[in-house]
Amino acid sequence: MGRLLYALSSGLKIAYEDHGRGEPVLLFMPGWCDNRTQYRDLVPFCSSRSRCLVIDWPGHGESDTPAADFGEKELVAAAISVIERSGARRIVTVSTAHAGWVAIELRRQLLEKNQKLVLLDWLVLEPPQPFLEALRGLQSREHWEQVRESLFSMWLSGVVDDRILQHVRREMGSHGFEMWARAGREISASYERFGSPLKALSELEPPPHVLHLFSLPKDEAYLRAQNEFAKNHQWFSVYRLDANTHFPALEDPKTVSAFINDFIS
């Protein structure tokens, strides 16, 4: 069993779980409008071989909510506070979706302490226009609920696993306009600044070792573009899982853990 602990970041209590032993330490980071419960099935497989830290972002889960507005900068600070509080000397970040932007910034700031990144189910290429429009819609008080429901419907299309259905509807659905608008704003800003995650990763010097695991989309062009990138960037690898949702950590934790354990060994 892991322990629920707290780190302090700008006076806020940041909740995190601490499981297992050993280095490097896996730091699990959920996406915006999600919490550490996303990793509840994955961490037991990983913690048998590695120490695992699982964070709740500010304003999420059991962490404190800032009195003022906040963004990616505060998420990065929260992650650093957990790393420092834990005493970890070497970390491997495991991030879902747009928490990958936090992982990239952690690598930029921590350098040798953070040599490997695991990305789960992220749009690592340049975003299509409908995606950018959805991010803008989340920032509209008039349209955000409609946009969020469209995203939920897309993510849950064909899903019969009640764990995933409940996680999306209950956990992610618990956040209101302020948090979803914040997510849309921060994610939009990162794509506008860097173009794509792969471009951002390419600008890191030296680049870290990166593993991207995803299930959807099944579009061959999406996988082919990443494989072409991998040919020219030996530090990047990608694998499409035989799964059917955007939540591989919940859908197939055993397979995901096997890839992570192999990647860090």
N, C-alpha and C positions, 0 to 999 in steps of 0.2 A: 504493500500500500504506500502511496505517495503522501507527502506531508503538504498541507496548505500553508504557505508562508506569505510574507509581505515584504516588499521593498519600498523605499521612499523615493519618490521622484517629484521634485518641486513641491514638497509637502504633502503629496498625495500618496495614499497607500495603494500599491500595485500588487494585486494578488497573483500568485503563481504556485504551481505544484512542483514538487521536487521528488523525482523517482530514481531509483537505481544508483549505480556508482560508475566511476571511470571517466576517462578523458579519451577523445574529445567529448564535450557535453552537447547533446542535442537541445536546441532551443526551438520549441514549437510555437508558431505564431499564427493565430487565426486571421481571417480577413476582416474588413470593416463590417460592423453590424453582426458580428458573430463572437463566440467566446470559446474558452478552452475546452468545453465539452465536445467540440468537434473532433478532438483527438482522443476521446475516452477509450475507444476500441483499439487505436493504433499504439498508444504509449505502452500498454502491457507487453506487446510483442517486442518493442524496442528497448524497454527498460531492463529486460533480462540480460542485455549485453552492454548497455550504455546508460549513463546518467541522463535523465531527461528533465528539462524545465519546460513548463507549459504555462503561458502567460495569458492573463486577461488584460486587454487594453484599458486605458483610462475611459471611464464611462461605460464599460462593458463588464458583464459578469459580476464578480465580487470586488472589483477595483473601484476606488473613489472616482467620482465625476468632477472634473474641473469646474470651477465657478464661471470661468470665461471660455470663450471659444478656443478650440485647439485643432491640431491637424497632424500631419505626418511627423513634423519635428518633435512633437510631444510623444508620439508613439516610439520614435527612435530613442528618446531620452528614457522612456519607461523601460524599454528593452535593455538599455545599458545599465540602468539601476538594478535590474534583476540579475544581470550577468555579474556585476560587481558584488552584489549582496551574496550571490551563490559561491563566489570564490573561484569560478571556472577560469581556467587558464587558456583553454582552446575550445572554441565552439563551432558547431555546424548548425546553421539555421535551417529550419524546416518550415516553410511558409506556404499558406494556401492563398491562391488568387492574388489580390493586389497587396497583400502583406509582403509580397515580393519586393515592392518598392522600399519597404523598411529594411528588408534583407540587404538590398544593394547599398543603402546608405550605411548600414552597420558595417558592411565590408569596407566601405570607403573610410570610415572613421577608425575601425579597429584593426585593419590591415592584417598583420600576421596572426592575430588572435582568431580571425575568422577566415579560414582558408577554403571552406567548402560551403556551397549553398544547395539545398534541395528545394525545388519549386514544384508545388502541386497545383495542377489544373489552372494555368495562368495564360492569358492572352499575351504571348511573348512577341508577336509580330505587331506591325502597325495596326491600330484599331480601325475597323470598318465604320462608315458614317452612322449606320443605325445604332451602333454601340455608343458613339459619342453623343448622339441625340438622346439616348436613354440616360446617360450621365447628366445631361442638361435637364432632362425631365425630372430627375430626382431632386433637383434644386428648386423646383417650382412648387409652391404651396398648393397651387390649383391642380397639378397633374401628378404629384409624386406617388400617391397611392395607386393610381392606375398604372404607372410605370413599374412600381415595385411588384404589383400583382402580375404584370406581364412577365417580369423576370422570374418570379416564383413559378409561374405556369410553364415557362420554358425549361427551367431547371428541373422541374418535377414531372415533365411529360413522360409518361410510361413508367414512372417509378411506383413500385408496389411495396418497397421496404418501409415499414412503418417507422423505423428509427430515423430514416432520412426525412420522411414526410413530417414527422413531429419536430425534428431539429429545425428544419427550415421554417415551418409555420409558427412554432412556439418560441424558439430561441431567436432566430433572425427576425421573425415577425414581431417581436416584443419591442423593437426599436421604432421610434416615431420619426417625424419629419426632420427634426434637427440632426439626428445622426445620419440618416440616409442622405440628406442634403450635403452634410459634411463629407461623407464618403464620395459622393458624386463630384464635389469640388476638388478634393484632394487627388483623386484618381485622374480626373481630367487634367489637372495641373501637371502631373507627372508625365502623362503621355504628351502633353504639349511641350514640355521642357526637353524630353529625351527622344521623342518619336516612337520608340518601342523599348521594351525591356532588353531585347537582344542588343540594341544600340547602346543602351546605358551600360550593360555588362561589358561591352567591347571597350568602353572608355575607361574602365578601371585598370589601374596599372600597379602591379601586374594583375591580370584577371584571375579570379578564383576558379576552382573547379566547380562546375555547375551540372546538376542533374535535374532535368524536367520530366516529371511523370504526369501524364494526363490521360483522360478517357475520351473526352469530347472536345471538339467535333470529330466525327469519323471521316471528315473530308480529307482525301489523300493529299490534296495540295498543301494543307496546313502541316501535315507531317513531313512532306517532301521538302518544304521550305526550311524546316528546322534541321533536317538531315543535311541539306546543302550547306547550311550555316556551320553545322558540326564538322563537315569536311575541311573547312577553312579555319576552324577555331577548335583546336584539339582539346581545349579545356571544357568544352560544352558537349553534353550528351543528352539524348532524349529517348523516351520510350513511351509508346502508346499502350496503355493497359487494356486488358480484355474486360472492361467494365462498361457500365451504361449510364453513369451519372456524373455530375460535376463534383461529386463528393467521394473521391476514392478512399480517403482516410476512414470514412464510415462504411463504404460499400465493400471494400476488399482490403482491410487493414493488414492481413497476413502477407499478401503479395507486396503491398507498399513497404512494409517493414523489411522484407527480404531485400528489396532494392536498396533501401536506405542502409541497412547493415553491410551490404556488399560495397556500397559506395564509400562508406567511411572507414572500412577496414584496410 
